[in-house]
Amino acid sequence: LNIAMALALALGRVCRNAEDGGIVSPSIAELCQEAANVLVSVVQNHRDSMAPSMSSSMGGDGEESAVGQVALSALGVLHCQAMPRDVMTTAAVALWTLVFADPSCGGDPDVCALWATEAAFLPPEGGARVVAMSGRCQNEGDQGDESSSEVHRVLAARGTSLAAQVGGLGEFGSLCSLRGLLSALPTASFSSDLLLVEGEKRGEPWSLMLQGVLPTACRKVRESPDSHTKYHALCVLDVALRSWAQCLRSRLKGGKT
């Protein structure tokens, strides 16, 4: 985990240097990609070992935990317009995996669907909320309490939220975040039975895929400012459709309609 901390800090420093006008050379970009790949591997295979008590002693952001430092660095990459697309996408996979693999979630598809919807598809300042028909609470994540993920708690302690961070991403960072979400989200979460509640109105059925992911991906294709961005938006739409097909196949095998 010391390696993960060191790589996360290194990525953060590259981002800060780029924001100050520095150039991300091809050789540095390649190193950033390797660092991001290692972080994803650590998060996917050793998440349970990244306890909140394991804080940084390497000059990071205060006494930030390993999870917190990796999450902050991943967000820094997504906000850094100088980073190559592949690095940003890999960083997004690391970020969303940290969220969905959190012990407080336990891999529950409904909780993952709630957190994904609240962070990526609802206005952070709006009055809308999402609840699961299974009875799980609405958007627990950004409350910063023990029922939320460690990533949510780290951001809440800094006066922000995952929804605010994702909502503040640029066009390309937003695309990469969506691509990472699709890679990390459990397949069963795409078919979770959710309700969208606005004010005192009665809750309306909400589909994470049909009313969240696919409309967002289609809108990004239509509104892409150039052919390069449109191409990557189409790639995200392709991944979304493949994920939805996989979800439908799983439901059919399980005897669900």
C-alpha positions as CSV (number, residue, x, y, z in Angstrom):
1,L,0.0,0.0,0.0
2,N,3.0,2.3,0.4
3,I,3.5,1.9,-3.4
4,A,-0.1,2.9,-4.0
5,M,0.3,5.9,-1.8
6,A,3.5,6.9,-3.5
7,L,1.9,6.5,-7.0
8,A,-1.2,8.5,-6.0
9,L,1.0,11.3,-4.7
10,A,3.1,11.3,-7.8
11,L,0.0,11.5,-10.0
12,G,-1.2,14.4,-7.9
13,R,2.0,16.3,-8.3
14,V,2.0,15.8,-12.1
15,C,-1.5,17.2,-12.2
16,R,-0.6,20.2,-10.1
17,N,2.5,20.8,-12.3
18,A,0.2,20.7,-15.4
19,E,-2.2,23.2,-13.8
20,D,0.7,25.5,-13.2
21,G,1.6,25.5,-16.9
22,G,3.9,22.5,-17.0
23,I,3.9,20.1,-20.0
24,V,2.9,16.5,-19.6
25,S,5.5,15.0,-22.0
26,P,4.8,11.6,-23.7
27,S,7.3,9.9,-21.4
28,I,5.6,11.4,-18.3
29,A,2.2,10.4,-19.8
30,E,3.3,6.8,-20.2
31,L,4.6,6.7,-16.6
32,C,1.2,8.2,-15.4
33,Q,-0.6,5.4,-17.3
34,E,1.5,2.7,-15.6
35,A,0.9,4.3,-12.2
36,A,-2.8,4.5,-12.8
37,N,-2.8,0.8,-13.9
38,V,-1.1,-0.2,-10.7
39,L,-3.6,1.8,-8.6
40,V,-6.5,0.0,-10.3
41,S,-4.9,-3.3,-9.6
42,V,-4.3,-2.5,-5.9
43,V,-7.9,-1.2,-5.5
44,Q,-9.4,-4.2,-7.2
45,N,-7.3,-6.8,-5.4
46,H,-6.4,-5.3,-2.1
47,R,-9.3,-3.0,-1.2
48,D,-9.9,-4.8,2.1
49,S,-6.4,-4.0,3.2
50,M,-6.8,-0.3,2.7
51,A,-8.1,0.5,6.1
52,P,-9.1,4.0,7.1
53,S,-6.4,4.0,9.8
54,M,-3.6,3.6,7.2
55,S,-2.6,7.3,6.6
56,S,0.0,8.8,4.6
57,S,3.4,9.7,5.9
58,M,4.8,10.6,2.5
59,G,3.9,14.3,2.4
60,G,0.4,13.9,1.1
61,D,-2.7,15.8,2.0
62,G,-2.4,15.9,5.8
63,E,-2.9,12.5,7.4
64,E,-5.1,11.3,4.5
65,S,-5.9,7.6,4.4
66,A,-4.7,5.4,1.6
67,V,-8.3,5.3,0.1
68,G,-8.6,9.1,0.5
69,Q,-5.3,9.8,-1.2
70,V,-6.0,7.5,-4.1
71,A,-9.5,9.0,-4.5
72,L,-8.2,12.6,-4.4
73,S,-5.5,11.8,-6.9
74,A,-7.9,10.1,-9.2
75,L,-10.2,13.2,-9.1
76,G,-7.2,15.4,-9.7
77,V,-6.4,13.4,-12.9
78,L,-10.1,13.7,-14.0
79,H,-10.0,17.5,-13.5
80,C,-6.6,17.8,-15.3
81,Q,-7.2,18.7,-19.0
82,A,-3.6,18.0,-19.8
83,M,-3.8,14.3,-19.0
84,P,-4.3,11.8,-21.9
85,R,-7.7,10.1,-22.2
86,D,-6.4,6.6,-21.2
87,V,-4.9,7.9,-18.0
88,M,-8.1,9.7,-17.1
89,T,-10.3,6.7,-17.8
90,T,-8.0,4.4,-15.7
91,A,-8.1,6.9,-12.9
92,A,-11.9,6.9,-13.1
93,V,-12.0,3.1,-12.8
94,A,-9.9,3.4,-9.7
95,L,-12.2,6.0,-8.2
96,W,-15.5,4.3,-8.8
97,T,-14.0,0.9,-7.7
98,L,-13.1,2.5,-4.4
99,V,-16.7,3.7,-4.0
100,F,-18.5,0.5,-5.0
101,A,-16.1,-1.9,-3.2
102,D,-16.4,0.0,0.1
103,P,-17.1,-2.3,3.0
104,S,-20.1,-0.2,4.0
105,C,-21.8,-1.1,0.7
106,G,-20.9,-4.8,0.8
107,G,-21.4,-5.0,-3.0
108,D,-25.1,-4.5,-2.6
109,P,-26.4,-3.7,-6.2
110,D,-29.1,-1.3,-4.9
111,V,-26.6,0.7,-2.8
112,C,-24.2,0.9,-5.7
113,A,-27.0,2.0,-8.0
114,L,-28.1,4.7,-5.5
115,W,-24.6,6.0,-5.1
116,A,-24.0,6.1,-8.9
117,T,-27.3,7.8,-9.6
118,E,-26.8,10.4,-6.8
119,A,-23.2,11.2,-7.9
120,A,-23.5,11.2,-11.6
121,F,-27.0,11.8,-12.8
122,L,-28.8,14.1,-10.3
123,P,-28.0,17.8,-9.9
124,P,-26.0,18.1,-6.6
125,E,-28.0,21.2,-5.6
126,G,-31.4,19.9,-6.7
127,G,-34.3,18.6,-4.6
128,A,-34.5,15.3,-6.3
129,R,-33.6,12.1,-4.5
130,V,-33.6,8.4,-5.3
131,V,-34.8,5.5,-3.2
132,A,-34.6,1.8,-3.8
133,M,-37.9,-0.2,-3.8
134,S,-36.0,-2.7,-1.6
135,G,-36.2,-0.1,1.1
136,R,-32.6,1.1,1.1
137,C,-32.2,4.7,2.0
138,Q,-31.8,7.4,-0.6
139,N,-28.4,8.8,-1.6
140,E,-26.7,7.9,1.7
141,G,-23.3,8.5,0.2
142,D,-22.7,12.2,0.6
143,Q,-24.0,12.4,4.1
144,G,-20.4,11.7,5.3
145,D,-21.6,9.3,8.1
146,E,-20.7,5.7,8.8
147,S,-23.2,4.4,6.3
148,S,-21.4,6.1,3.5
149,S,-18.3,5.1,1.7
150,E,-14.9,6.3,2.8
151,V,-14.5,8.3,-0.4
152,H,-17.7,10.1,0.5
153,R,-16.5,10.8,4.0
154,V,-13.1,12.1,2.8
155,L,-14.8,14.5,0.4
156,A,-17.4,15.6,3.0
157,A,-14.6,16.4,5.4
158,R,-13.2,18.7,2.8
159,G,-16.5,20.5,2.3
160,T,-17.4,18.9,-1.0
161,S,-19.1,15.8,-2.3
162,L,-18.7,13.2,-4.9
163,A,-21.7,14.6,-6.8
164,A,-20.1,18.1,-6.8
165,Q,-16.8,16.8,-7.9
166,V,-18.3,14.7,-10.8
167,G,-20.6,17.5,-11.7
168,G,-17.7,19.9,-12.0
169,L,-15.7,17.9,-14.4
170,G,-15.0,19.2,-17.9
171,E,-16.4,17.6,-21.1
172,F,-13.6,15.1,-21.4
173,G,-13.3,14.4,-17.7
174,S,-17.0,13.7,-17.5
175,L,-16.8,11.2,-20.4
176,C,-13.9,9.4,-18.7
177,S,-15.8,9.3,-15.4
178,L,-18.8,7.8,-17.1
179,R,-16.6,5.2,-18.8
180,G,-15.0,4.3,-15.4
181,L,-18.4,4.1,-13.7
182,L,-19.5,1.6,-16.4
183,S,-16.4,-0.5,-15.8
184,A,-16.7,-0.6,-12.0
185,L,-20.5,-0.8,-11.4
186,P,-21.8,-4.3,-10.6
187,T,-23.9,-5.6,-13.6
188,A,-26.9,-6.2,-11.3
189,S,-27.0,-2.5,-10.4
190,F,-28.2,-1.6,-13.9
191,S,-31.5,-3.3,-13.2
192,S,-32.0,-2.2,-9.7
193,D,-35.6,-1.0,-9.0
194,L,-35.3,2.6,-8.0
195,L,-37.7,5.5,-7.5
196,L,-37.0,9.1,-8.3
197,V,-38.7,11.4,-5.8
198,E,-39.0,15.2,-6.4
199,G,-40.4,17.3,-3.6
200,E,-43.7,16.0,-2.3
201,K,-44.5,14.2,-5.5
202,R,-45.0,10.5,-5.6
203,G,-41.9,8.6,-6.6
204,E,-41.6,7.7,-10.3
205,P,-39.7,4.5,-11.4
206,W,-36.1,5.3,-12.3
207,S,-33.8,3.1,-14.4
208,L,-30.1,3.8,-13.9
209,M,-29.4,2.7,-17.4
210,L,-32.4,3.8,-19.4
211,Q,-32.9,7.2,-17.7
212,G,-29.3,7.8,-16.5
213,V,-26.5,6.3,-18.4
214,L,-27.9,6.0,-22.0
215,P,-29.5,9.5,-22.2
216,T,-26.3,11.0,-20.8
217,A,-24.1,9.1,-23.3
218,C,-26.4,10.1,-26.2
219,R,-26.4,13.7,-25.2
220,K,-22.6,13.7,-25.0
221,V,-22.5,12.3,-28.5
222,R,-24.9,15.0,-29.8
223,E,-23.2,17.9,-28.0
224,S,-19.6,17.0,-28.5
225,P,-17.7,20.1,-29.7
226,D,-15.4,18.3,-32.1
227,S,-14.9,14.9,-33.9
228,H,-12.3,13.7,-31.4
229,T,-14.6,14.1,-28.4
230,K,-17.6,12.7,-30.4
231,Y,-15.5,9.6,-31.2
232,H,-14.8,9.0,-27.5
233,A,-18.5,9.7,-26.6
234,L,-19.5,7.1,-29.1
235,C,-17.0,4.6,-27.5
236,V,-18.7,5.3,-24.1
237,L,-22.1,4.8,-25.7
238,D,-20.9,1.5,-27.1
239,V,-19.7,0.3,-23.7
240,A,-23.0,1.4,-22.1
241,L,-25.0,-0.7,-24.7
242,R,-22.8,-3.7,-24.1
243,S,-23.3,-3.4,-20.4
244,W,-27.0,-3.2,-20.8
245,A,-27.0,-6.2,-23.0
246,Q,-25.0,-8.1,-20.5
247,C,-27.4,-7.1,-17.7
248,L,-30.4,-8.2,-19.8
249,R,-28.8,-11.6,-20.5
250,S,-28.2,-12.1,-16.8
251,R,-31.8,-11.3,-15.9
252,L,-33.1,-13.7,-18.6
253,K,-30.8,-16.5,-17.2
254,G,-32.1,-15.8,-13.7
255,G,-35.7,-16.0,-14.9
256,K,-36.4,-12.3,-14.5
257,T,-38.2,-10.1,-17.0
